[in-house]
Amino acid sequence: MFFYADLHIHSKYSRATSKNCNLEELALWAEKKGLSVISTGDFTHPAWFSEIKEKLTPAGEGIFKLKDSNSPVRFVLSVEISTIYKKWDKTRKVHHVIFAPDIESASRFREKLAKIGNISSDGRPILGLDSRDLLEIALSSGEGTALIPAHIWTPWFSVLGSKSGFDCIEDCYGDLAEHIFAVETGLSSDPEMNRRVSKLDKYRLVSNSDAHSPAKLGREATVFDTTPDYFSIMNALKTGEGYVGTVEFFPEEGKYHEDGHRKCNVCLNPDESKRLNNICPVCGKPLTIGVNNRVSELADRPLDNIIVPETAGKVFSLVPLPEILSEIMQVGTSSKSLNLEYEKLLHKFGSEFSILREIPADELSKDSPLLAEGISRLREGKVIKQPGFDGEYGVIRLFEKEELIRKKYMNLKLDIDLTKS
């Protein structure tokens, strides 16, 4: 079975998350997006874990569904853990996503962490624990538990990040590194960028939304063609059997793609930063080094000689449908008119992934010629990129502004002429 999965999300108990991040809303939005499997997120948090046990029921091999609901969406148990510790005379800040196949394994993991630090104040707990030791605790909590390093290039909180990470996965997880079989690329990188680093060839690449609100689900996802259950998903990531690939942001849209200073409105590519010795030309302080630069630093393959390893999957680079509608309609993504149009399109054509990837442009054109043209360009990779930097999201556009005005005028004139005739 071909399906999309989003395996890294958060609940309402994580910091800076929507109050609507409850299980029912997450399932509702997962169905809108076209996701078959999502994670629960945050299972170490006591209140959220109680809701998980109260509202979900086992639905097969390591997956869960909402009780008393016809929702087709399935859940897997997961939690993101932040570890902050000192190793080799440097403070390390690394985020990890932990998966458990059953309530019992999750309970054991929670109990062990509760003896180490506070797991009640945040859905993504922060612990003074070595990454290697966290992995050991996960592996010892039950058969089938797993750890995937989260958004591995993010400058501040990741295994390979420029500010507090390592130069390879093995340095982070030590003698247990062999148990790492997949890594999460994050919003600011894509598989092509990762393939410049040969040390990553052995890992399956996954992409997830890291959503802090239900509407952000599926902005990145991992694609499978196997039975939609926990053990089949993990086996696909370990062996490649049933692993299809990933749905990606264009990496320039990620908020840490390039170097820069947000306060100084300075955005630089790696070559420009190098000429400035990584110093901001406005304030004179060190730049925040982005993912593009960090990948280049660790790369041992040039851009024109990227090798595709056996672990590689297909890559589907997309722009979320609300962002496309926002550009066409010239309104904010939270506007009432946009939301009405979004719901109308879902009702007519199905899920968001169906609209972005599967519905023929001719069919979409009957409803909106501009939308059809925009999605055609998207499918061909013909987009306009304004990269993100230092916490500022980039912008991906499908039309030049003048072109959009002209096309809207032509469509309006055509409608008027048809009305007159």
FIFI-302570 format. One record per residue: x, z, y of N, C-alpha, C in turn. Coordinates in steps of 0.001 Angstrom, whole numbers, plus 500000, padded with zeros to 6 digits. Example, Ala and Ser with C-alpha at 12.3 -4.5 7.8 and 13.67 -1.06 7.14 Angstrom:
% residues 2
((513190,507800,494310),(512300,507800,495500),(513200,507800,496700))
((512850,507080,497750),(513670,507140,498940),(512900,507870,500030))
This chain:
% residues 421
((500840,500000,498803),(500000,500000,500000),(500878,500000,501251))
((500618,499053,502143),(501337,498958,503409),(500722,499941,504397))
((501556,500805,504997),(501002,501750,505969),(502062,502194,506966))
((501562,502712,508098),(502405,503272,509152),(502356,504791,509077))
((503512,505415,509317),(503592,506873,509316),(504338,507348,510556))
((503856,508428,511137),(504525,509078,512270),(504862,510495,511814))
((506128,510730,511536),(506542,511934,510822),(507198,512992,511701))
((507116,512829,513014),(507687,513827,513916),(506783,513939,515138))
((505955,514986,515149),(505041,515223,516266),(505011,516729,516535))
((504217,517130,517532),(504130,518542,517883),(502678,518989,518031))
((502491,520288,517932),(501172,520897,518091),(501032,521459,519501))
((499900,522035,519772),(499643,522657,521081),(500490,523903,521289))
((501192,524358,520262),(502003,525573,520377),(503452,525284,520766))
((503818,524022,520907),(505141,523692,521418),(505104,523631,522939))
((506249,523867,523564),(506329,523812,525022),(506059,522399,525520))
((505425,522343,526683),(505155,521064,527362),(504338,520113,526495))
((503354,520658,525804),(502472,519820,524994),(501024,519961,525460))
((500225,518971,525111),(498812,518970,525480),(498043,520028,524686))
((497079,520632,525339),(496187,521577,524655),(495326,520861,523612))
((495274,519532,523706),(494487,518749,522749),(495239,518452,521453))
((496446,518964,521332),(497222,518735,520102),(496735,519653,518990))
((495467,519485,518617),(494919,520190,517460),(494785,519186,516317))
((494532,519668,515136),(494529,518804,513961),(493453,517727,514027))
((492288,518088,514566),(491196,517119,514633),(491513,515978,515604))
((492046,516331,516787),(492389,515299,517770),(493552,514443,517285))
((494509,515062,516640),(495647,514303,516113),(495178,513295,515063))
((494268,513715,514207),(493737,512794,513190),(492940,511666,513831))
((492150,511992,514854),(491346,510992,515550),(492237,509923,516183))
((493285,510365,516887),(494165,509415,517558),(495051,508665,516574))
((495406,509307,515484),(496175,508592,514457),(495374,507411,513932))
((494077,507608,513735),(493221,506523,513247),(493107,505412,514296))
((492997,505799,515579),(492949,504794,516639),(494225,503953,516657))
((495348,504618,516471),(496628,503918,516522),(496856,503037,515304))
((496258,503409,514161),(496489,502668,512928),(497458,503364,512001))
((497662,504661,512211),(498551,505464,511376),(497788,506019,510175))
((498380,505892,508999),(497761,506456,507793),(498261,507861,507500))
((499516,508124,507845),(500127,509432,507574),(500794,509940,508843))
((500540,511196,509192),(501241,511845,510290),(501699,513218,509818))
((502626,513787,510552),(503064,515137,510202),(502256,516170,510975))
((502283,517381,510490),(501595,518464,511196),(502391,518924,512394))
((503744,518871,512266),(504595,519489,513262),(504442,521005,513253))
((505457,521699,513695),(505391,523111,514111),(504929,524111,513050))
((505124,523830,511749),(504522,524727,510752),(505153,526120,510712))
((506276,526330,511403),(506839,527685,511428),(506066,528599,512371))
((505323,528047,513317),(504594,528885,514273),(503428,529588,513568))
((503337,530916,513674),(502313,531669,512912),(500883,531188,513151))
((500510,530993,514411),(499126,530594,514704),(498842,529190,514184))
((499808,528285,514354),(499611,526907,513882),(499585,526860,512355))
((500425,527648,511719),(500442,527674,510254),(499107,528192,509716))
((498512,529154,510417),(497187,529644,510023),(496142,528546,510138))
((496228,527751,511216),(495277,526645,511377),(495480,525588,510294))
((496730,525320,509955),(497019,524354,508891),(496366,524787,507590))
((496545,526067,507246),(495976,526575,505991),(494453,526632,506035))
((493913,526848,507231),(492460,526954,507371),(491778,525587,507375))
((492403,524600,508010),(491723,523332,508268),(492140,522188,507349))
((493286,522314,506661),(493747,521252,505784),(493618,521659,504329))
((493459,520669,503495),(493371,520913,502053),(494232,519882,501329))
((494848,520252,500209),(495679,519296,499479),(494904,518034,499107))
((495595,516883,499220),(494939,515598,498938),(495809,514723,498048))
((496653,515339,497244),(497517,514545,496373),(498934,515049,496402))
((499862,514192,496112),(501256,514558,495946),(501906,514947,497279))
((501750,516210,497653),(502423,516720,498833),(501803,516337,500157))
((500581,515804,500144),(499909,515455,501397),(498604,516238,501522))
((498086,516274,502744),(496904,517070,503054),(495923,516231,503873))
((494663,516666,503855),(493636,516021,504674),(492790,517093,505331))
((492051,516689,506343),(491140,517621,507002),(489999,517999,506065))
((489685,519287,506028),(488544,519736,505232),(487246,519236,505868))
((486278,518945,505035),(484941,518562,505506),(485007,517420,506533))
((485828,516430,506254),(485991,515301,507169),(486170,514020,506372))
((485669,512927,506938),(485846,511616,506311),(487071,510883,506848))
((487863,511560,507652),(489046,510912,508224),(489979,510426,507121))
((490450,509171,507222),(491376,508650,506221),(492816,509112,506450))
((493072,509776,507564),(494436,510172,507933),(494907,511317,507047))
((496153,511218,506611),(496760,512260,505780),(497915,512905,506527))
((498182,514171,506201),(499214,514949,506866),(500315,515335,505888))
((501557,515429,506404),(502644,516083,505673),(503130,517240,506526))
((503640,518270,505878),(504092,519461,506571),(505475,519220,507174))
((505600,519487,508470),(506899,519302,509124),(507051,520282,510276))
((508308,520449,510707),(508602,521252,511891),(509942,520796,512459))
((510043,520769,513773),(511327,520499,514418),(511987,521829,514758))
((513258,521966,514398),(514018,523172,514671),(515175,522830,515601))
((515367,523646,516644),(516500,523502,517549),(517546,524553,517190))
((518759,524102,516873),(519848,525033,516577),(520887,524964,517686))
((521265,526119,518212),(522282,526219,519254),(523347,527196,518779))
((524574,526727,518679),(525646,527557,518119),(526990,526997,518554))
((528035,527742,518320),(529373,527292,518694),(530137,526886,517444))
((530745,525710,517499),(531565,525227,516384),(532715,524406,516950))
((533927,524715,516497),(535139,524026,516956),(535265,524105,518477))
((535056,525322,518995),(535238,525619,520421),(534307,524823,521339))
((533174,524395,520807),(532204,523680,521631),(530800,524122,521266))
((529962,524311,522264),(528567,524672,522005),(527809,523454,521503))
((527157,523615,520355),(526393,522523,519741),(524899,522796,519899))
((524176,521759,520244),(522719,521841,520365),(522135,520673,519587))
((521571,520969,518420),(521134,519908,517512),(519692,520157,517081))
((518882,519113,517118),(517494,519190,516653),(517363,518535,515286))
((516523,519126,514456),(516320,518671,513087),(514829,518695,512769))
((514372,517766,511929),(512993,517795,511437),(513029,518191,509955))
((512309,519263,509632),(512242,519781,508264),(510906,519406,507651))
((510920,518977,506397),(509703,518607,505679),(509549,519471,504435))
((508315,519842,504150),(508020,520634,502951),(506854,519994,502207))
((506890,519976,500858),(505839,519307,500092),(504609,520164,499828))
((504696,521466,500121),(503553,522339,499818),(503606,523593,500688))
((502497,524308,500725),(502381,525519,501542),(503384,526573,501092))
((503612,526673,499804),(504518,527702,499285),(505946,527495,499781))
((506427,526259,499729),(507774,525962,500217),(507871,526208,501724))
((506839,525795,502456),(506821,526034,503900),(506838,527524,504204))
((506101,528299,503431),(506063,529755,503631),(507433,530380,503401))
((508113,529960,502349),(509451,530505,502087),(510418,530159,503209))
((510338,528936,503688),(511205,528512,504788),(510931,529350,506036))
((509661,529553,506359),(509272,530345,507516),(509790,531778,507404))
((509628,532367,506234),(510046,533758,506032),(511551,533929,506227))
((512321,532956,505762),(513781,533028,505916),(514194,532894,507377))
((513525,531998,508105),(513866,531823,509511),(513436,533023,510352))
((512329,533653,509979),(511831,534808,510731),(512826,535960,510708))
((513670,536013,509689),(514695,537062,509603),(515905,536753,510483))
((515975,535509,510958),(517129,535068,511746),(516834,535060,513238))
((515612,534641,513595),(515275,534535,515014),(513783,534509,515242))
((513396,534256,516483),(511995,534270,516885),(511340,532923,516576))
((510363,532934,515681),(509644,531697,515363),(508222,531721,515926))
((507925,532715,516761),(506558,532883,517265),(506362,532386,518685))
((507440,532248,519446),(507278,531940,520868),(507131,530451,521143))
((507562,529604,520212),(507520,528164,520452),(507317,527443,519124))
((506516,526371,519161),(506308,525580,517955),(507579,524917,517463))
((508508,524686,518381),(509839,524211,518010),(510808,525356,518283))
((511034,526227,517296),(511857,527415,517543),(513313,527081,517817))
((513955,527930,518603),(515369,527795,518931),(516120,528918,518228))
((517084,528552,517396),(517785,529531,516585),(519293,529395,516744))
((519987,530526,516755),(521442,530530,516779),(521972,530388,515365))
((521850,529211,514830),(522128,528974,513415),(522883,527663,513264))
((523931,527666,512471),(524681,526451,512197),(523783,525440,511484))
((523917,524162,511853),(523093,523108,511252),(523245,523075,509736))
((524454,523282,509275),(524706,523287,507830),(523922,524388,507152))
((523844,525557,507788),(523130,526688,507199),(521617,526470,507234))
((521138,525808,508294),(519712,525465,508336),(519366,524535,507176))
((520205,523556,506931),(519979,522639,505812),(519972,523400,504490))
((520861,524343,504331),(520906,525128,503097),(519615,525922,502906))
((519110,526495,503988),(517857,527257,503906),(516710,526337,503517))
((516676,525145,504106),(515616,524195,503774),(515670,523810,502304))
((516844,523480,501819),(516989,523038,500426),(516631,524142,499444))
((516874,525384,499826),(516610,526509,498922),(515172,527008,498991))
((514356,526403,499884),(512976,526873,500062),(512002,526272,499065))
((512406,525224,498379),(511531,524624,497383),(511974,523226,497039))
((511697,522813,495819),(512070,521468,495395),(511312,520428,496205))
((512032,519473,496734),(511400,518424,497513),(511484,518630,499004))
((511925,519812,499468),(512095,519996,500905),(513224,519090,501393))
((513158,518687,502660),(514134,517728,503181),(514374,517971,504658))
((515525,517498,505130),(515882,517586,506548),(516335,516213,507019))
((515783,515786,508156),(516206,514550,508808),(516654,514894,510228))
((517896,514559,510600),(518340,514810,511976),(517442,514081,512971))
((517020,514795,514011),(516071,514245,514981),(516782,513486,516092))
((516156,512397,516556),(516604,511592,517717),(518121,511729,517924))
((518876,511138,517005),(520289,511485,516816),(521206,511192,517996))
((520749,510417,518988),(521620,510052,520102),(521288,510759,521404))
((520194,511507,521472),(519786,512139,522727),(520931,512991,523291))
((521293,512817,524569),(522497,513472,525093),(522564,514975,524881))
((521460,515668,525104),(521527,517130,525155),(521283,517804,523818))
((520448,517255,522967),(519998,517989,521777),(519971,517102,520542))
((521135,516708,520048),(521126,515865,518850),(522482,515879,518169))
((522478,515400,516928),(523679,515468,516096),(524814,514609,516641))
((524508,513484,517305),(525545,512610,517847),(525511,512548,519370))
((524771,513429,520007),(524592,513379,521453),(525882,513571,522235))
((525954,512953,523411),(527176,512978,524213),(527508,514360,524746))
((526518,515202,524963),(526754,516509,525588),(527119,517599,524592))
((526500,517588,523421),(526689,518746,522540),(526676,518397,521063))
((526864,517124,520737),(526816,516707,519343),(528189,516535,518731))
((528204,515910,517569),(529417,515632,516804),(529687,514129,516823))
((530780,513726,516205),(531102,512303,516132),(530657,511665,514818))
((530188,512475,513879),(529640,511930,512629),(528728,512961,511993))
((527861,512503,511113),(526890,513370,510448),(527604,514431,509591))
((528681,514024,508939),(529404,514934,508026),(529964,516144,508761))
((530434,515957,509990),(530972,517087,510745),(529900,518119,511047))
((528669,517666,511189),(527562,518573,511518),(527093,519373,510300))
((526938,518696,509149),(526324,519351,507988),(527322,519729,506902))
((528590,519433,507129),(529643,519908,506248),(529466,519506,504797))
((529645,520485,503900),(529622,520208,502464),(528245,519840,501945))
((527206,519993,502776),(525841,519646,502353),(525383,518298,502933))
((526288,517604,503600),(525916,516345,504269),(525365,515309,503301))
((525715,515399,502019),(525219,514429,501041),(523709,514501,500871))
((523113,515595,501326),(521663,515738,501219),(520922,515075,502386))
((521639,514553,503352),(521019,513806,504446),(520918,512343,504022))
((519700,511825,503949),(519497,510453,503476),(518844,509556,504517))
((518405,510140,505633),(517777,509359,506699),(518070,510015,508033))
((518088,509213,509096),(518257,509739,510450),(517235,509084,511366))
((516821,509830,512380),(515829,509338,513336),(516545,508740,514544))
((516228,507481,514866),(516965,506776,515920),(516613,507258,517324))
((515390,507776,517534),(514975,508203,518863),(514500,507045,519719))
((513861,507371,520837),(513235,506344,521672),(514252,505483,522411))
((515451,506015,522656),(516417,505301,523493),(517392,504430,522713))
((517226,504354,521401),(518051,503439,520603),(517165,502716,519600))
((517690,501625,519062),(516964,500908,518022),(517936,500604,516874))
((517451,500095,515748),(518343,499855,514606),(519541,498975,514915))
((519352,497953,515747),(520478,497072,516055),(521615,497841,516711))
((521285,498748,517606),(522311,499572,518237),(523007,500455,517209))
((522225,501052,516320),(522796,501954,515320),(523717,501237,514338))
((523446,499956,514097),(524251,499218,513132),(525651,498902,513662))
((525907,499197,514926),(527262,499051,515447),(528181,500156,514924))
((527587,501193,514355),(528350,502346,513855),(528298,502331,512333))
((529383,501928,511699),(529371,501725,510240),(529122,503019,509471))
((529438,504162,510062),(529225,505440,509388),(527741,505715,509130))
((526881,504988,509821),(525434,505184,509651),(524837,504245,508619))
((525639,503351,508046),(525119,502362,507093),(524425,502997,505901))
((524882,504162,505493),(524369,504788,504272),(522981,505397,504462))
((522541,505530,505718),(521288,506233,505986),(520136,505264,506241))
((518963,505626,505760),(517757,504904,506117),(517383,505328,507545))
((516987,504381,508376),(516607,504695,509752),(515100,504895,509851))
((514711,505986,510492),(513286,506254,510712),(513025,506342,512209))
((511801,506028,512593),(511364,506151,513979),(510030,506876,514003))
((509887,507776,514947),(508662,508563,515104),(508407,508783,516585))
((507213,509231,516899),(506825,509337,518301),(507369,510579,518989))
((507598,511678,518244),(507915,512981,518855),(506840,513308,519891))
((505589,513002,519540),(504481,513069,520502),(504191,514496,520933))
((503957,514654,522244),(503536,515931,522816),(502078,515881,523257))
((501414,514772,522977),(499968,514656,523204),(499434,513648,522198))
((498168,513775,521798),(497630,512872,520771),(497729,511400,521136))
((497563,511061,522414),(497583,509656,522830),(498961,509024,522687))
((500011,509833,522551),(501369,509304,522402),(501742,509052,520938))
((500858,509375,520021),(501131,509084,518617),(501413,507598,518424))
((502322,507289,517500),(502546,505905,517120),(503337,505081,518108))
((503851,505690,519187),(504665,504869,520102),(505932,504409,519381))
((506357,505187,518376),(507285,504704,517358),(506772,505205,516017))
((507096,504496,514950),(506584,504855,513622),(507488,504259,512556))
((507319,504738,511319),(508051,504196,510181),(507054,503505,509263))
((507458,502373,508710),(506545,501531,507940),(506935,501579,506464))
((505926,501765,505613),(506145,501862,504173),(505221,500899,503430))
((505610,500584,502220),(504746,499835,501301),(504840,500527,499944))
((504136,501639,499839),(504172,502466,498638),(502923,503335,498633))
((502824,504254,497711),(501699,505191,497713),(501847,506134,498900))
((500811,506334,499685),(500932,507173,500881),(500893,508666,500551))
((501932,509135,499887),(502048,510562,499609),(503461,511026,499922))
((503655,512330,499938),(504923,512928,500363),(506096,512448,499521))
((505966,512531,498208),(507098,512231,497338),(507439,510739,497338))
((506434,509881,497469),(506694,508439,497552),(507406,508094,498859))
((507004,508760,499947),(507658,508534,501235),(509121,508964,501174))
((509377,510158,500655),(510756,510639,500578),(511593,509790,499618))
((510996,509347,498537),(511722,508475,497608),(512055,507138,498260))
((511130,506619,499072),(511381,505356,499778),(512551,505499,500738))
((512640,506649,501401),(513738,506866,502336),(515066,507073,501608))
((515005,507647,500423),(516238,507865,499661),(516728,506594,498976))
((515806,505821,498394),(516199,504685,497553),(515946,503327,498188))
((515070,503277,499184),(514677,502002,499780),(513470,501378,499122))
((513061,501899,497973),(511904,501356,497262),(510618,501771,497975))
((509992,500824,498646),(508783,501125,499411),(509035,501339,500893))
((510301,501265,501308),(510632,501369,502730),(510608,499974,503347))
((509824,499778,504402),(509700,498466,505041),(510555,498386,506302))
((510463,499393,507171),(511217,499365,508413),(510602,500279,509454))
((510747,499892,510729),(510316,500781,511802),(509614,500029,512925))
((508699,500732,513572),(508102,500298,514825),(508896,500975,515940))
((509380,500190,516894),(510309,500690,517893),(509809,500486,519321))
((510123,501454,520186),(510198,501191,521612),(511283,500131,521819))
((511156,499311,522843),(512354,498646,523314),(513253,499774,523830))
((514493,499891,523349),(515288,501090,523663),(515485,501321,525149))
((515414,500242,525950),(515557,500400,527401),(514437,501257,527991))
((513309,501359,527271),(512206,502176,527786),(512459,503662,527599))
((513357,504006,526684),(513678,505406,526460),(514315,506048,527679))
((514094,507333,527854),(514517,507977,529104),(515981,508399,529131))
((516714,508078,528075),(518149,508348,528092),(518956,507116,527667))
((518440,505928,527920),(519131,504733,527434),(520446,504494,528176))
((520403,504454,529503),(521605,504206,530281),(522139,505492,530907))
((523312,505388,531537),(523919,506523,532225),(523297,506658,533614))
((523450,507836,534204),(522992,507945,535581),(522676,509348,536027))
((522104,509408,537229),(521583,510635,537825),(520203,510333,538375))
((519208,511023,537843),(517845,510782,538323),(517688,511181,539784))
((518231,512345,540170),(518073,512827,541544),(518743,511891,542544))
((519813,511237,542106),(520535,510326,542989),(520044,508887,542875))
((519088,508665,541972),(518563,507317,541720),(519686,506347,541355))
((520586,506814,540509),(521723,506018,540066),(521575,505715,538586))
((521525,504432,538238),(521433,503990,536843),(522557,502986,536592))
((523392,503271,535592),(524580,502463,535345),(524710,502113,533874))
((525261,500919,533599),(525574,500580,532218),(526959,501132,531874))
((527345,501124,530609),(528619,501741,530215),(529833,501199,530967))
((529899,499900,531212),(531042,499324,531931),(531107,499842,533366))
((529956,499918,534017),(529921,500428,535391),(530346,501887,535443))
((529885,502677,534477),(530260,504094,534431),(531759,504262,534211))
((532304,503433,533342),(533737,503505,533046),(534572,503244,534302))
((534161,502252,535098),(534905,501940,536327),(534860,503095,537321))
((533821,503932,537192),(533669,505087,538090),(534159,506383,537447))
((534817,506260,536285),(535291,507441,535546),(534166,508420,535233))
((532968,507871,535002),(531775,508658,534648),(531379,509658,535735))
((531705,509333,536985),(531363,510187,538122),(530302,509491,538973))
((529281,510229,539343),(528191,509680,540155),(528725,509260,541524))
((528465,508023,541943),(528959,507560,543249),(528232,508182,544438))
((527107,508868,544190),(526342,509475,545278),(526739,510933,545505))
((526718,511725,544420),(526965,513169,544583),(528346,513609,544117))
((529064,512731,543409),(530409,513069,542967),(530477,513955,541736))
((529335,514206,541098),(529310,515026,539888),(529298,514136,538645))
((529644,514700,537464),(529644,513889,536234),(528264,513288,535944))
((528251,512048,535506),(527010,511377,535136),(526463,511936,533831))
((525159,511816,533639),(524571,512054,532321),(524792,510786,531501))
((525612,510905,530474),(525969,509744,529662),(524831,509427,528702))
((524332,508214,528773),(523163,507829,527987),(523505,507348,526595))
((522471,506970,525883),(522588,506576,524482),(523398,505297,524331))
((523166,504318,525203),(523885,503055,525111),(525396,503271,525181))
((525809,504121,526093),(527227,504427,526264),(527772,505188,525061))
((527017,506164,524590),(527470,506975,523460),(527596,506140,522184))
((526639,505239,521961),(526742,504337,520810),(528006,503491,520925))
((528262,502967,522122),(529456,502143,522331),(530727,502944,522060))
((530701,504220,522418),(531870,505076,522221),(532203,505248,520738))
((531165,505387,519906),(531389,505619,518475),(531372,504328,517658))
((531027,503212,518297),(530886,501944,517571),(532228,501441,517053))
((532206,500891,515844),(533383,500209,515304),(533068,498760,514970))
((531934,498274,515505),(531557,496873,515363),(531158,496329,516730))
((531629,495151,517087),(531229,494564,518377),(529789,494068,518317))
((529232,493858,519492),(527843,493407,519588),(527613,492073,518899))
((528636,491226,518885),(528466,489889,518301),(528821,489838,516814))
((529023,491008,516206),(529344,491029,514778),(528682,492224,514094))
((527375,492334,514286),(526624,493448,513701),(526283,493115,512251))
((526687,493987,511359),(526440,493803,509931),(525155,494527,509546))
((524310,493857,508801),(523053,494461,508350),(523270,495026,506943))
((523272,496351,506795),(523526,496953,505484),(522309,496904,504578))
((522509,497258,503328),(521409,497243,502352),(520304,498230,502711))
((520631,499257,503469),(519637,500269,503835),(518691,499800,504935))
((518995,498659,505565),(518227,498215,506730),(516819,497777,506356))
((515916,497955,507304),(514547,497480,507142),(514189,496524,508267))
((512953,496092,508292),(512466,495231,509369),(512274,496065,510637))
((512311,495384,511759),(512144,496049,513049),(511008,495373,513813))
((510042,496171,514246),(508919,495676,515035),(508974,496353,516398))
((509427,495637,517422),(509532,496207,518764),(508227,495977,519515))
((507595,497077,519930),(506278,496995,520550),(506232,497784,521848))
((505221,497491,522630),(504880,498272,523814),(503486,498841,523578))
((503270,500133,523774),(501931,500694,523546),(500855,499938,524316))
((499718,499754,523675),(498626,498987,524281),(498191,499528,525646))
((498078,500859,525839),(497695,501335,527178),(498670,500893,528273))
((499954,500776,527941),(500930,500328,528936),(500719,498853,529281))
((500357,498056,528290),(500080,496645,528538),(498839,496504,529428))
((497802,497259,529089),(496575,497213,529891),(496829,497712,531306))
((497679,498728,531443),(498006,499260,532767),(498656,498189,533634))
((499557,497413,533027),(500220,496348,533783),(499225,495259,534193))
((498368,494870,533273),(497416,493790,533551),(496349,494225,534549))
((495831,495460,534372),(494741,495940,535204),(495215,496565,536509))
((496550,496836,536589),(497132,497463,537779),(496497,498817,538081))
((496349,499615,537021),(495841,500984,537149),(496696,501879,536270))
((496581,503193,536450),(497337,504136,535651),(496840,504199,534220))
((497701,504630,533313),(497318,504672,531901),(496234,505705,531604))
((496010,506638,532522),(494962,507639,532301),(493675,507332,533067))
((493589,506148,533688),(492408,505822,534482),(491190,505592,533586))
((490034,505847,534146),(488789,505712,533393),(488545,504263,532985))
((488812,503338,533891),(488557,501927,533587),(489464,501454,532446))
((490708,501903,532446),(491618,501513,531368),(491161,502103,530039))
((490765,503352,530060),(490319,503985,528816),(489083,503300,528239))
((488192,502875,529111),(487004,502145,528652),(487400,500818,528013))
((488347,500112,528639),(488809,498836,528094),(489529,499053,526761))
((490327,500103,526689),(491057,500423,525464),(490090,500664,524307))
((489075,501489,524554),(488105,501807,523505),(487307,500564,523103))
((487009,499707,524087),(486272,498475,523790),(487088,497570,522867))
((488371,497465,523131),(489242,496632,522304),(489373,497186,520894))
((489493,498508,520792),(489576,499124,519457),(488291,498881,518672))
((487167,499000,519348),(485879,498804,518676),(485743,497368,518173))
((486271,496429,518939),(486115,495019,518584),(487155,494541,517574))
((488406,495003,517729),(489492,494435,516929),(490120,495396,515918))
((489782,496668,515997),(490387,497624,515067),(491417,498492,515754))
((492436,498926,515007),(493419,499864,515528),(494378,499205,516514))
((495127,500042,517218),(496103,499542,518184),(497190,498703,517514))
((497693,499151,516362),(498708,498365,515657),(498164,497005,515232))
((496891,496960,514860),(496285,495677,514498),(496283,494723,515678))
((495926,495245,516850),(495878,494414,518049),(497279,493931,518423))
((498257,494825,518355),(499611,494479,518787),(500318,493548,517816))
((499993,493624,516523),(500790,492909,515534),(500030,491847,514738))
((498727,492024,514539),(498053,491238,513522),(496967,490297,514030))
((496179,490712,515006),(495064,489882,515462),(495616,488612,516114))
((495169,487428,515685),(495665,486180,516283),(495420,486139,517787))
((496373,485575,518517),(496254,485503,519972),(494991,484756,520396))
((494587,483749,519615),(493376,482988,519944),(492149,483897,519953))
((492111,484843,519031),(490983,485769,518981),(490998,486702,520182))
((492199,487199,520518),(492316,488095,521668),(491972,487362,522961))
((492287,486083,523012),(492074,485302,524231),(490596,485196,524597))
((489724,485235,523592),(488286,485167,523859),(487824,486367,524675))
((488529,487469,524525),(488174,488685,525257),(488964,488793,526550))
((490265,488450,526480),(491119,488564,527654),(492305,487614,527525))
((492295,486479,528257),(493427,485548,528194),(494750,486197,528584))
((494725,487078,529585),(495959,487737,530006),(496504,488654,528919))
((495621,489395,528269),(496055,490269,527183),(496645,489445,526049))
((495988,488350,525713),(496481,487488,524635),(497856,486936,524958))
((498039,486504,526217),(499343,485963,526601),(500411,487054,526589))
((500051,488234,527082),(501005,489333,527095),(501444,489733,525700))
((500505,489823,524777),(500841,490216,523410),(501611,489102,522704))
((501319,487863,523013),(502115,486759,522460),(503569,486879,522896))
((503779,487192,524174),(505140,487382,524668),(505806,488582,523985))
((505046,489627,523822),(505575,490817,523169),(506044,490499,521755))
((505219,489779,521005),(505569,489438,519624),(506816,488548,519553))
((507058,487801,520617),(508248,486942,520666),(509451,487649,521281))
((509251,488894,521713),(510346,489639,522338),(510663,489204,523747))
((509752,488493,524382),(509975,488005,525746),(509439,489032,526744))
((510257,490039,527027),(509839,491120,527907),(510851,491293,529035))
((510414,491956,530098),(511258,492256,531257),(511604,493740,531197))
((512898,494051,531231),(513340,495418,530956),(513954,496077,532188))
((513461,497284,532479),(514069,498134,533509),(514455,499436,532799))
((515749,499655,532540),(516147,500736,531644),(515933,502139,532199))
((515687,503067,531291),(515570,504465,531639),(516933,505145,531666))
((516998,506322,532317),(518266,507041,532459),(518012,508490,532864))
((518842,509383,532390),(518853,510788,532820),(517454,511414,532875))
((516656,511193,531835),(515331,511800,531766),(514223,510972,532384))
((514558,509817,532943),(513562,508933,533565),(513247,507788,532606))
((511987,507689,532190),(511607,506604,531289),(511843,505244,531947))
((512256,504269,531141),(512354,502902,531619),(510987,502242,531643))
((510971,500995,532099),(509716,500240,532187),(509915,498896,531503))
((508974,498563,530630),(508970,497252,529985),(507742,496496,530497))
((507973,495324,531068),(506880,494520,531596),(506805,493187,530864))
((505622,492613,530878),(505387,491327,530227),(505196,490202,531230))
((504961,490564,532479),(504731,489565,533523),(505531,489926,534771))
((505981,488904,535490),(506474,489119,536848),(505265,489436,537732))
((505458,490241,538759),(504330,490661,539597),(503636,489469,540244))
((504424,488537,540793),(503825,487369,541456),(503059,486510,540443))
((503622,486426,539250),(502985,485641,538197),(501639,486256,537814))
((501579,487569,537734),(500347,488256,537357),(499266,488033,538411))
((499656,488095,539681),(498691,487850,540764),(498155,486432,540681))
((499058,485475,540437),(498657,484073,540364),(497708,483819,539193))
((498037,484407,538045),(497205,484195,536862),(495832,484836,537036))
((495801,486010,537655),(494514,486655,537900),(493660,485800,538840))
((494282,485226,539859),(493557,484372,540798),(492997,483138,540094))
((493814,482541,539236),(493376,481333,538516),(492221,481657,537582))
((492284,482814,536905),(491193,483192,536011),(489914,483474,536789))
((490070,484126,537958),(488909,484427,538786),(488275,483134,539293))
((489116,482185,539754),(488615,480904,540249),(487885,480147,539143))
((488440,480202,537919),(487806,479531,536794),(486441,480141,536514))
((486347,481468,536568),(485062,482142,536330),(484028,481743,537381))
((484471,481657,538632),(483558,481283,539720),(483075,479852,539535))
((483992,478939,539185),(483623,477550,538969),(482654,477390,537821))
((482866,478161,536765),(481962,478083,535603),(480582,478602,535976))
((480556,479640,536830),(479270,480196,537253),(478500,479168,538089))
((479206,478456,538976),(478564,477462,539830),(478007,476304,539004))
((478760,475939,537959),(478321,474799,537145),(477162,475181,536251))
